[in-house]
Amino acid sequence: MNKSVRIVTLYILALLLPGCANFGYYAQAVGGHFKVVGSARPIQEILEDPATDSSLRKKLEDVNAARKFASRELALHDNQSYRSYADLGRPFVVWNVFAAPELSVELEKWCLLFVGCVNYRGYFDRNEAERYASELRSKGFDTYVGGVAAYSTLGFFDDPVLNTFLRLGEMETARIIFHELAHQLVYVKGDTMFNESFAATVENEGMQRWLTHAANPAQQQAYTERQQHKMQFMQLVARYRDKLRTLYATPDSAEEKRRVKTEIIADLRQAYAELKMSWGGDTAYDKWFKQDLNNAKLASLSLYMQLVPAFEALLEQEGHDLPRFYRRVSALAELSKAERSAALDGYRGSARQ
């Protein structure tokens, strides 16, 4: 099925959904994606164009190398994804809206076509995302609108390389390509944590191999340091998210919970300031902390890393043989959610022993 037929199919399915709200949401998703793929040009064509800026040319040559590496060394699909390029003229391709009740760190879910139930709603226009978040806030929810550099159509379309992640540098671009291609291999409808943790594990393994293959010692050290800071940041947020979860489970009054919630968030900011002092000037997460901190923002980070230790233990069991690892994960994807969780808990437990 070609791209135009797929887009028409998506649009027709959107029309079949009951309710104006559903129609409006799917219409912006289809229209937004159409603009993205419609603005893409084959990378090879751009490289052969004498008018191409030398800086862009170098970045796209690096993309080509990482893309070939992904299929050759990581056994990821050798298809047309990430073989074209689009400059969207904005810093993010999509803005995701997260929401949680005022006194809970459990994210709201929305059930969507193709992907099942997920803990966010994505918008190609930031203003639309902010409007929807405002509606949720008026209903008493904590909300967070986060910009996203890349997304996957799970192989339904030929996903292009975007300026939104090319601007992050060679290593980050390779990481994103590995992560998004992993989603094309295994994706379970309605299980965001499983999907994101699997892709993060593939991404981590891929980057270890890519650094050995393509990076000089300085690049390797810089990337390793950034990853260490990222892990420390994630652990810090998880620790304070758990403090909020414990608070909300108490029989205290709503007023008391609100008071202690404010204190916990203030303590989190102070703990970050202390952590950052050990980083030697790394300010990568300053912007995240300068914006409002609330349940939705803290909970949004739990979607991506919680099951990574279990997947890494499974990868270790398979001797870091990625095709064998993918087969094991594909088998997990066929299980019920409860069965998957039990199996992953077992892998995680064996890794701790």
C-alpha positions in Angstrom: 0.0 0.0 0.0 1.5 3.4 -1.0 1.6 6.5 1.2 -1.3 8.3 -0.4 -3.6 5.2 0.0 -2.5 4.8 3.6 -3.3 8.4 4.4 -6.7 8.2 2.7 -7.4 5.0 4.7 -6.5 6.7 8.0 -8.7 9.6 7.1 -11.7 7.4 6.3 -11.2 5.5 9.5 -11.2 8.8 11.4 -14.5 9.7 9.7 -16.1 6.5 11.0 -15.4 7.4 14.6 -18.4 8.8 16.5 -18.2 12.3 17.9 -16.8 15.6 16.8 -13.9 15.5 19.3 -12.6 12.2 17.8 -12.9 13.6 14.3 -11.0 16.8 15.2 -8.2 14.9 16.9 -7.7 12.4 14.1 -8.0 15.0 11.4 -5.1 17.0 12.9 -3.1 13.8 13.3 -3.6 12.8 9.7 -3.1 16.3 8.4 0.0 16.9 10.5 1.6 13.6 9.4 0.7 14.4 5.7 2.6 17.7 6.0 5.6 15.9 7.5 6.0 13.2 4.9 5.0 15.6 2.1 7.9 17.9 2.9 10.5 15.1 2.9 13.1 14.6 0.1 15.3 11.5 -0.4 18.6 12.0 1.4 20.5 10.7 -1.6 18.9 13.4 -3.7 19.9 16.1 -1.2 23.4 14.8 -1.1 23.7 14.9 -4.9 22.4 18.5 -5.0 25.3 20.9 -5.4 23.3 23.6 -3.6 23.1 21.6 -0.4 24.7 23.3 2.6 28.0 21.7 3.6 26.9 21.4 7.3 23.6 19.6 6.3 25.5 17.4 3.9 27.8 16.2 6.6 24.9 15.5 9.0 23.0 13.5 6.4 26.1 11.5 5.5 26.3 10.6 9.2 22.6 9.7 9.1 23.3 7.3 6.2 26.1 5.7 8.1 24.0 5.2 11.2 21.0 3.9 9.1 23.1 1.3 7.4 24.6 0.3 10.7 21.1 -0.2 12.2 20.2 -2.8 9.6 23.6 -4.4 9.2 24.7 -4.6 12.9 21.5 -4.3 14.9 19.2 -6.4 12.7 16.6 -3.6 12.4 14.4 -3.4 9.3 16.2 -2.5 6.1 13.3 -0.4 4.7 12.8 3.2 3.5 12.4 4.7 6.9 15.0 7.4 7.7 16.2 7.5 4.1 14.6 10.9 3.5 14.8 14.3 5.2 12.4 17.0 6.1 13.0 20.4 7.7 9.9 21.4 9.5 11.1 24.8 10.6 10.3 24.1 14.2 12.1 22.5 17.2 9.7 19.6 17.7 7.5 17.5 15.4 4.8 16.7 18.0 3.8 18.0 21.4 2.4 15.4 23.8 -0.2 16.2 26.4 0.1 14.3 29.7 -2.5 14.5 32.5 -2.9 13.2 36.0 -5.3 13.9 38.8 -4.3 16.6 41.3 -3.6 14.0 44.0 -2.3 11.0 42.0 0.7 10.1 39.9 -1.3 7.7 37.7 -1.5 9.2 34.2 -4.7 9.4 32.3 -5.1 7.2 29.2 -6.6 7.8 25.8 -7.5 4.9 23.4 -6.6 5.6 19.8 -6.7 3.8 16.5 -3.8 1.5 15.7 -1.8 2.1 18.8 -4.3 1.2 21.5 -4.5 3.0 24.8 -1.7 5.3 25.6 -0.8 7.8 28.4 -0.7 10.9 26.2 -2.3 12.7 23.3 0.0 14.0 20.5 -0.6 17.2 18.6 1.3 18.5 15.5 0.4 22.1 16.6 1.7 23.3 19.9 -1.2 25.7 20.3 -3.7 22.9 20.0 -1.8 20.9 22.6 -1.8 23.8 25.0 -5.6 24.3 24.4 -6.3 20.7 25.2 -4.1 20.8 28.3 -6.0 24.0 29.4 -9.3 22.1 29.1 -7.9 19.3 31.3 -6.6 21.8 33.9 -10.1 23.4 34.1 -11.3 19.9 35.1 -8.8 19.7 37.9 -6.0 17.7 36.3 -2.3 18.4 36.6 -1.0 18.6 33.0 2.3 18.7 31.1 2.9 19.5 27.5 6.2 18.1 26.3 7.9 18.6 22.9 8.9 15.4 21.0 11.7 15.3 18.5 10.6 12.1 16.7 7.8 9.6 16.4 7.3 6.3 14.7 4.5 5.2 12.4 5.4 1.6 13.2 6.4 0.9 9.6 3.0 1.9 8.1 4.9 4.8 6.5 8.5 5.6 5.5 9.4 7.8 8.5 11.8 10.6 7.5 14.8 12.1 9.3 13.7 15.4 10.7 15.5 18.6 11.6 14.0 18.3 15.1 16.4 15.5 16.0 19.2 16.3 13.5 19.8 19.5 15.5 20.6 17.4 18.6 23.9 16.1 17.1 25.3 13.0 15.5 25.1 10.7 18.6 21.6 11.7 19.5 20.4 11.3 15.9 21.8 7.8 15.8 20.2 7.0 19.1 16.8 8.2 17.9 17.0 6.2 14.7 17.8 3.0 16.6 15.0 3.7 19.1 12.3 4.4 16.5 13.3 1.5 14.2 12.9 -0.8 17.3 9.3 0.2 17.5 8.8 -1.2 14.0 10.0 -4.6 15.2 7.8 -5.1 18.3 4.9 -3.0 19.4 2.1 -4.0 21.8 -1.1 -2.0 21.6 -1.9 -0.3 24.9 1.3 -1.1 26.7 3.4 2.1 26.5 5.9 1.0 29.2 6.7 -2.3 27.5 7.1 -0.6 24.1 9.3 2.3 25.3 11.4 0.2 27.6 12.1 -2.3 24.8 13.0 0.4 22.3 15.2 2.1 25.0 17.1 -1.2 25.5 17.7 -1.6 21.8 18.8 2.0 21.7 21.3 1.5 24.5 22.7 -1.7 23.0 22.9 0.0 19.6 24.7 3.1 20.9 27.3 1.0 22.7 28.1 -0.7 19.4 27.9 2.5 17.4 30.2 4.4 19.7 32.8 1.6 19.3 32.3 1.7 15.6 32.1 5.4 14.8 33.0 7.7 17.8 36.4 8.9 18.8 37.4 8.6 22.5 36.2 12.2 23.3 32.8 11.5 21.8 32.5 8.2 23.7 33.4 9.9 27.0 31.0 12.7 26.4 28.1 10.4 25.5 28.8 8.1 28.4 28.8 11.1 30.8 25.5 12.4 29.3 23.9 9.0 29.8 25.1 8.8 33.4 23.6 12.2 34.1 20.4 11.1 32.4 20.1 8.0 34.6 20.8 10.0 37.7 18.1 12.5 36.7 15.6 9.7 36.0 16.4 8.1 39.3 16.0 11.4 41.2 12.6 12.1 39.6 11.5 8.5 40.3 12.4 8.8 43.9 10.3 11.9 44.4 7.5 10.5 42.3 7.3 7.6 44.7 7.2 10.0 47.7 4.2 11.6 46.1 2.6 8.2 45.5 3.1 7.3 49.1 1.6 10.7 50.2 -1.5 10.3 48.1 -2.2 6.8 49.6 -2.4 8.2 53.1 -5.8 9.0 54.8 -4.8 12.6 55.2 -7.1 15.3 54.1 -6.9 16.7 50.5 -5.8 20.1 52.0 -2.9 18.4 53.9 -1.9 16.4 50.8 -1.7 19.6 48.8 0.5 21.2 51.4 2.9 18.3 51.6 2.9 17.9 47.8 4.2 21.5 47.5 7.0 20.6 50.0 8.0 17.5 48.2 8.3 19.3 44.8 10.3 22.1 46.5 12.6 19.4 48.0 13.0 17.8 44.5 14.2 21.2 43.1 16.7 21.4 45.9 17.9 17.8 45.4 18.4 18.6 41.7 20.5 21.7 42.5 22.7 19.5 44.7 23.0 16.8 42.1 23.9 19.2 39.3 26.8 20.5 41.4 28.5 17.1 40.9 28.1 17.3 37.1 30.6 20.0 36.5 28.4 22.5 34.8 26.0 20.3 32.8 22.7 22.2 32.6 20.8 19.8 30.3 17.9 19.5 32.7 17.6 23.1 33.9 14.8 23.9 31.5 12.8 20.9 32.7 13.1 22.1 36.3 12.4 25.8 35.5 8.9 24.9 34.2 6.1 23.9 36.5 6.6 20.5 38.3 3.4 18.5 38.9 2.1 14.9 38.9 1.7 14.7 35.2 5.3 15.9 34.5 6.9 13.6 37.0 4.8 10.6 35.9 5.5 11.1 32.2 9.1 10.0 32.7 8.0 6.6 34.1 6.9 5.5 30.7 10.3 5.1 29.2 12.7 3.4 31.5 11.0 1.3 34.2 11.3 -2.0 32.4 14.7 -1.5 30.9 16.5 -3.6 33.6 14.2 -6.5 32.8 14.9 -6.2 29.0 18.6 -5.8 29.6 18.6 -9.0 31.7 16.8 -10.8 28.9 19.4 -9.5 26.4 22.1 -10.7 28.7 20.5 -14.2 28.7 20.7 -14.2 24.9 24.4 -13.3 24.9 23.6 -9.9 23.4 22.5 -11.7 20.2 19.9 -9.2 19.0 17.9 -11.5 16.6 17.5 -14.0 19.4 16.5 -11.2 21.8 13.9 -9.9 19.3 12.4 -13.3 19.0 12.1 -13.6 22.8 10.5 -10.1 23.0 8.1 -10.9 20.2 7.0 -14.0 22.2 6.4 -11.8 25.2 4.3 -9.5 23.1 1.9 -12.3 22.4 1.2 -12.8 26.1 -1.5 -11.1 28.1 -0.3 -7.9 29.9 -0.4 -9.8 33.2 1.7 -12.6 31.8 4.2 -10.2 30.3 4.6 -8.3 33.6 5.2 -11.5 35.5 7.8 -12.7 33.0 9.6 -9.4 33.0 9.6 -9.3 36.8 11.2 -12.7 36.7 14.0 -11.5 34.4 14.5 -8.4 36.6 14.7 -10.5 39.7 17.2 -12.9 38.2 19.4 -10.0 37.3 19.5 -8.8 40.9 20.6 -12.2 42.2 
